Amino acid sequence: MSVSDILQQASPVLPVITLHQPEQAVPLAESLMAGGLSVLEITLRTDGALDAISRIKRVFPECCVGAGTVIHSNQLNNIKDSGADFIVTPGFYPGLLQQARQTSIPILPGVATPGEIMQAISMGFDTLKLFPARILGGPATLKALAGPFPQTKFCPTGGISVADLASYLALPNVPCAGVSWLTPRQLIEAKDWPAITAQAKDFLAEKSGING
């Protein structure tokens, strides 16, 4: 499965998750899947992140789990061992991306400038993460980028709120957006899994125009 396929499956949102306790991973994934979300990104910002990915993949192999915030090549072997389905980087670093390709795991590279987009295209990437999206100009920037880069798709991430999500998803070059508000830390710490499921269901129902 390509990154493009993964983002189409994730559409309209990719939950971006930071877990501080690996044992929270399975019930959280279960709650999101029950809410209709089966593609997740676990950021490698905590010591137990790779353990969290492994736990989810063991229990729910059908769940598509990405390893996010990948910034060092020495993370790559452990990412592969964890069973992660895709890799997400916060920025563009050709050396890391070249090594990441050797894992045969799909990669979603982060970019912030037209120059980085051009480098990514030259390396064969056609689906990219725009980060940090809000600070970089949000939907207006993505609309402008569609001119010189008509074949490139973006997953904007960073500072995207519920209120402005629709303006991102209305753009033809945005199949999916990365968001963190579907998995707030307070609900995770409280182990309020039903609330997370309900929040996901409500969001998807509203997004598709379904009532009740």
C-alpha positions as a LaTeX table, in Angstrom:
\begin{tabular}{lrrr}
\hline
Residue & $x$ (\AA) & $y$ (\AA) & $z$ (\AA) \\
\hline
Met1 & 0.00 & 0.00 & 0.00 \\
Ser2 & 1.34 & 3.42 & $-0.96$ \\
Val3 & 1.22 & 6.56 & 1.20 \\
Ser4 & $-1.40$ & 7.92 & $-1.19$ \\
Asp5 & $-3.56$ & 4.83 & $-0.56$ \\
Ile6 & $-3.04$ & 5.17 & 3.19 \\
Leu7 & $-4.19$ & 8.79 & 3.23 \\
Gln8 & $-7.21$ & 7.96 & 1.11 \\
Gln9 & $-8.09$ & 5.29 & 3.65 \\
Ala10 & $-7.55$ & 7.77 & 6.49 \\
Ser11 & $-9.63$ & 10.51 & 4.89 \\
Pro12 & $-10.81$ & 12.91 & 6.16 \\
Val13 & $-8.41$ & 12.92 & 9.14 \\
Leu14 & $-5.28$ & 11.22 & 10.41 \\
Pro15 & $-5.25$ & 11.22 & 14.23 \\
Val16 & $-1.79$ & 12.30 & 15.40 \\
Ile17 & $-1.23$ & 10.72 & 18.81 \\
Thr18 & 1.37 & 11.14 & 21.54 \\
Leu19 & 1.18 & 8.34 & 24.11 \\
His20 & 2.98 & 8.53 & 27.44 \\
Gln21 & 2.05 & 5.01 & 28.55 \\
Pro22 & 2.26 & 2.11 & 26.08 \\
Glu23 & $-0.52$ & 0.25 & 27.87 \\
Gln24 & $-2.91$ & 2.97 & 26.71 \\
Ala25 & $-2.26$ & 2.07 & 23.07 \\
Val26 & $-4.59$ & $-0.89$ & 22.56 \\
Pro27 & $-7.69$ & 0.56 & 24.24 \\
Leu28 & $-7.11$ & 3.86 & 22.45 \\
Ala29 & $-6.82$ & 2.16 & 19.07 \\
Glu30 & $-9.90$ & 0.10 & 19.83 \\
Ser31 & $-11.87$ & 3.22 & 20.74 \\
Leu32 & $-10.84$ & 5.03 & 17.54 \\
Met33 & $-11.61$ & 2.02 & 15.36 \\
Ala34 & $-15.02$ & 1.73 & 17.00 \\
Gly35 & $-15.51$ & 5.37 & 16.09 \\
Gly36 & $-14.68$ & 4.72 & 12.45 \\
Leu37 & $-10.98$ & 5.66 & 12.30 \\
Ser38 & $-8.59$ & 2.88 & 11.31 \\
Val39 & $-5.45$ & 4.83 & 10.32 \\
Leu40 & $-3.40$ & 6.32 & 13.15 \\
Glu41 & $-0.06$ & 8.07 & 13.60 \\
Ile42 & 1.85 & 7.45 & 16.84 \\
Thr43 & 4.53 & 10.09 & 17.29 \\
Leu44 & 7.97 & 8.99 & 18.48 \\
Arg45 & 8.07 & 11.76 & 21.08 \\
Thr46 & 7.92 & 9.41 & 24.06 \\
Asp47 & 10.03 & 6.46 & 25.13 \\
Gly48 & 7.18 & 3.98 & 24.82 \\
Ala49 & 5.96 & 4.99 & 21.35 \\
Leu50 & 7.41 & 2.03 & 19.45 \\
Asp51 & 6.12 & $-0.34$ & 22.10 \\
Ala52 & 2.71 & 1.27 & 21.66 \\
Ile53 & 2.82 & 0.64 & 17.89 \\
Ser54 & 3.83 & $-2.99$ & 18.44 \\
Arg55 & 0.99 & $-3.55$ & 20.90 \\
Ile56 & $-1.59$ & $-2.15$ & 18.49 \\
Lys57 & $-0.32$ & $-4.20$ & 15.55 \\
Arg58 & $-0.31$ & $-7.42$ & 17.60 \\
Val59 & $-3.93$ & $-7.00$ & 18.69 \\
Phe60 & $-5.31$ & $-5.18$ & 15.65 \\
Pro61 & $-3.24$ & $-6.12$ & 12.59 \\
Glu62 & $-5.92$ & $-4.56$ & 10.39 \\
Cys63 & $-5.28$ & $-1.14$ & 11.96 \\
Cys64 & $-2.92$ & 0.98 & 9.84 \\
Val65 & $-0.40$ & 2.54 & 12.22 \\
Gly66 & 2.27 & 5.06 & 11.29 \\
Ala67 & 5.41 & 6.04 & 13.17 \\
Gly68 & 5.52 & 9.83 & 13.30 \\
Thr69 & 8.18 & 12.39 & 14.24 \\
Val70 & 10.92 & 10.26 & 12.69 \\
Ile71 & 14.06 & 12.38 & 12.72 \\
His72 & 17.01 & 9.96 & 13.07 \\
Ser73 & 18.15 & 7.09 & 10.87 \\
Asn74 & 18.92 & 5.07 & 14.00 \\
Gln75 & 15.16 & 4.89 & 14.63 \\
Leu76 & 14.48 & 3.03 & 11.38 \\
Asn77 & 15.33 & $-0.55$ & 12.35 \\
Asn78 & 13.23 & $-0.32$ & 15.48 \\
Ile79 & 10.36 & 1.17 & 13.48 \\
Lys80 & 10.47 & $-1.78$ & 11.09 \\
Asp81 & 10.56 & $-4.22$ & 14.01 \\
Ser82 & 7.54 & $-2.52$ & 15.58 \\
Gly83 & 5.39 & $-3.44$ & 12.59 \\
Ala84 & 4.61 & 0.17 & 11.66 \\
Asp85 & 2.78 & 0.52 & 8.35 \\
Phe86 & 4.20 & 3.90 & 7.36 \\
Ile87 & 6.74 & 6.54 & 8.39 \\
Val88 & 6.12 & 10.26 & 8.85 \\
Thr89 & 8.88 & 12.86 & 9.14 \\
Pro90 & 8.36 & 16.42 & 10.44 \\
Gly91 & 10.81 & 17.87 & 7.92 \\
Phe92 & 12.70 & 17.14 & 4.73 \\
Tyr93 & 16.12 & 15.51 & 5.04 \\
Pro94 & 17.21 & 13.57 & 1.93 \\
Gly95 & 19.74 & 11.39 & 3.79 \\
Leu96 & 17.12 & 10.14 & 6.23 \\
Leu97 & 14.58 & 9.56 & 3.47 \\
Gln98 & 17.06 & 7.57 & 1.39 \\
Gln99 & 17.79 & 5.31 & 4.36 \\
Ala100 & 14.10 & 5.05 & 5.23 \\
Arg101 & 13.39 & 3.74 & 1.74 \\
Gln102 & 15.59 & 0.74 & 2.51 \\
Thr103 & 13.02 & $-0.41$ & 5.08 \\
Ser104 & 10.40 & $-0.72$ & 2.29 \\
Ile105 & 7.91 & 1.06 & 4.56 \\
Pro106 & 5.88 & 3.83 & 2.85 \\
Ile107 & 7.10 & 7.33 & 3.76 \\
Leu108 & 5.23 & 10.61 & 4.21 \\
Pro109 & 7.97 & 13.28 & 4.19 \\
Gly110 & 7.43 & 16.63 & 5.84 \\
Val111 & 7.99 & 19.80 & 3.81 \\
Ala112 & 7.67 & 23.51 & 4.50 \\
Thr113 & 8.89 & 25.30 & 1.35 \\
Pro114 & 8.56 & 25.08 & $-2.45$ \\
Gly115 & 12.25 & 24.19 & $-2.61$ \\
Glu116 & 11.72 & 21.19 & $-0.35$ \\
Ile117 & 8.72 & 20.14 & $-2.43$ \\
Met118 & 10.90 & 20.25 & $-5.55$ \\
Gln119 & 13.53 & 18.10 & $-3.85$ \\
Ala120 & 10.86 & 15.63 & $-2.76$ \\
Ile121 & 9.48 & 15.40 & $-6.30$ \\
Ser122 & 12.99 & 14.80 & $-7.63$ \\
Met123 & 13.24 & 11.84 & $-5.22$ \\
Gly124 & 9.97 & 10.40 & $-6.48$ \\
Phe125 & 7.62 & 11.49 & $-3.69$ \\
Asp126 & 4.19 & 12.69 & $-4.80$ \\
Thr127 & 2.42 & 12.79 & $-1.42$ \\
Leu128 & 3.82 & 15.05 & 1.30 \\
Lys129 & 3.08 & 16.42 & 4.75 \\
Leu130 & 2.92 & 20.21 & 5.03 \\
Phe131 & 4.14 & 21.13 & 8.51 \\
Pro132 & 3.46 & 23.28 & 10.46 \\
Ala133 & 0.45 & 23.97 & 8.26 \\
Arg134 & $-1.25$ & 26.82 & 10.12 \\
Ile135 & 1.94 & 28.81 & 10.64 \\
Leu136 & 2.87 & 28.34 & 6.98 \\
Gly137 & $-0.36$ & 29.97 & 5.81 \\
Gly138 & $-2.88$ & 27.13 & 5.97 \\
Pro139 & $-5.37$ & 26.66 & 3.12 \\
Ala140 & $-4.17$ & 29.78 & 1.26 \\
Thr141 & $-0.67$ & 28.33 & 1.00 \\
Leu142 & $-1.93$ & 24.94 & $-0.14$ \\
Lys143 & $-4.11$ & 26.58 & $-2.77$ \\
Ala144 & $-1.09$ & 28.52 & $-4.05$ \\
Leu145 & 1.09 & 25.37 & $-4.12$ \\
Ala146 & $-1.43$ & 23.62 & $-6.38$ \\
Gly147 & $-0.34$ & 25.90 & $-9.24$ \\
Pro148 & 3.32 & 24.89 & $-9.60$ \\
Phe149 & 2.79 & 21.41 & $-8.14$ \\
Pro150 & $-0.53$ & 20.16 & $-9.60$ \\
Gln151 & 0.23 & 16.45 & $-9.16$ \\
Thr152 & 1.37 & 16.70 & $-5.54$ \\
Lys153 & $-0.97$ & 15.81 & $-2.67$ \\
Phe154 & $-0.55$ & 17.13 & 0.86 \\
Cys155 & $-1.50$ & 16.03 & 4.35 \\
Pro156 & $-1.40$ & 19.33 & 6.26 \\
Thr157 & $-0.59$ & 18.94 & 9.94 \\
Gly158 & 0.03 & 21.37 & 12.76 \\
Gly159 & $-2.44$ & 23.76 & 14.34 \\
Ile160 & $-5.49$ & 22.57 & 12.40 \\
Ser161 & $-8.64$ & 23.12 & 14.45 \\
Val162 & $-12.13$ & 21.69 & 14.10 \\
Ala163 & $-13.30$ & 25.09 & 12.88 \\
Asp164 & $-10.88$ & 25.40 & 9.97 \\
Leu165 & $-10.64$ & 21.74 & 8.95 \\
Ala166 & $-13.29$ & 22.08 & 6.24 \\
Ser167 & $-11.31$ & 24.81 & 4.48 \\
Tyr168 & $-8.37$ & 22.41 & 4.16 \\
Leu169 & $-10.41$ & 19.43 & 3.00 \\
Ala170 & $-12.17$ & 21.52 & 0.35 \\
Leu171 & $-8.88$ & 21.74 & $-1.56$ \\
Pro172 & $-8.33$ & 19.13 & $-4.30$ \\
Asn173 & $-4.69$ & 18.62 & $-3.27$ \\
Val174 & $-5.62$ & 17.72 & 0.34 \\
Pro175 & $-6.98$ & 14.16 & 0.74 \\
Cys176 & $-6.51$ & 14.14 & 4.48 \\
Ala177 & $-5.38$ & 16.33 & 7.40 \\
Gly178 & $-3.41$ & 15.41 & 10.50 \\
Val179 & $-5.14$ & 16.44 & 13.75 \\
Ser180 & $-4.54$ & 15.91 & 17.46 \\
Trp181 & $-7.89$ & 17.03 & 18.92 \\
Leu182 & $-9.56$ & 13.63 & 18.43 \\
Thr183 & $-7.29$ & 12.15 & 21.10 \\
Pro184 & $-6.91$ & 14.79 & 23.82 \\
Arg185 & $-4.48$ & 13.87 & 26.57 \\
Gln186 & $-7.04$ & 14.45 & 29.31 \\
Leu187 & $-9.34$ & 11.77 & 27.90 \\
Ile188 & $-6.45$ & 9.36 & 27.39 \\
Glu189 & $-5.16$ & 9.87 & 30.93 \\
Ala190 & $-8.69$ & 9.43 & 32.28 \\
Lys191 & $-9.04$ & 6.26 & 30.19 \\
Asp192 & $-12.34$ & 7.59 & 28.93 \\
Trp193 & $-12.37$ & 5.40 & 25.84 \\
Pro194 & $-16.15$ & 5.69 & 25.27 \\
Ala195 & $-15.77$ & 9.48 & 25.07 \\
Ile196 & $-13.07$ & 9.14 & 22.41 \\
Thr197 & $-15.26$ & 6.74 & 20.42 \\
Ala198 & $-18.23$ & 9.09 & 20.69 \\
Gln199 & $-16.13$ & 12.06 & 19.63 \\
Ala200 & $-14.88$ & 10.22 & 16.55 \\
Lys201 & $-18.38$ & 9.07 & 15.61 \\
Asp202 & $-19.83$ & 12.54 & 16.07 \\
Phe203 & $-17.10$ & 14.10 & 13.96 \\
Leu204 & $-17.48$ & 11.62 & 11.12 \\
Ala205 & $-21.26$ & 11.90 & 11.20 \\
Glu206 & $-21.06$ & 15.68 & 11.00 \\
Lys207 & $-18.45$ & 15.50 & 8.24 \\
Ser208 & $-20.62$ & 13.21 & 6.10 \\
Gly209 & $-23.84$ & 15.03 & 6.87 \\
Ile210 & $-25.34$ & 12.13 & 8.80 \\
Asn211 & $-27.54$ & 13.01 & 11.75 \\
Gly212 & $-27.98$ & 10.94 & 14.89 \\
\hline
\end{tabular}
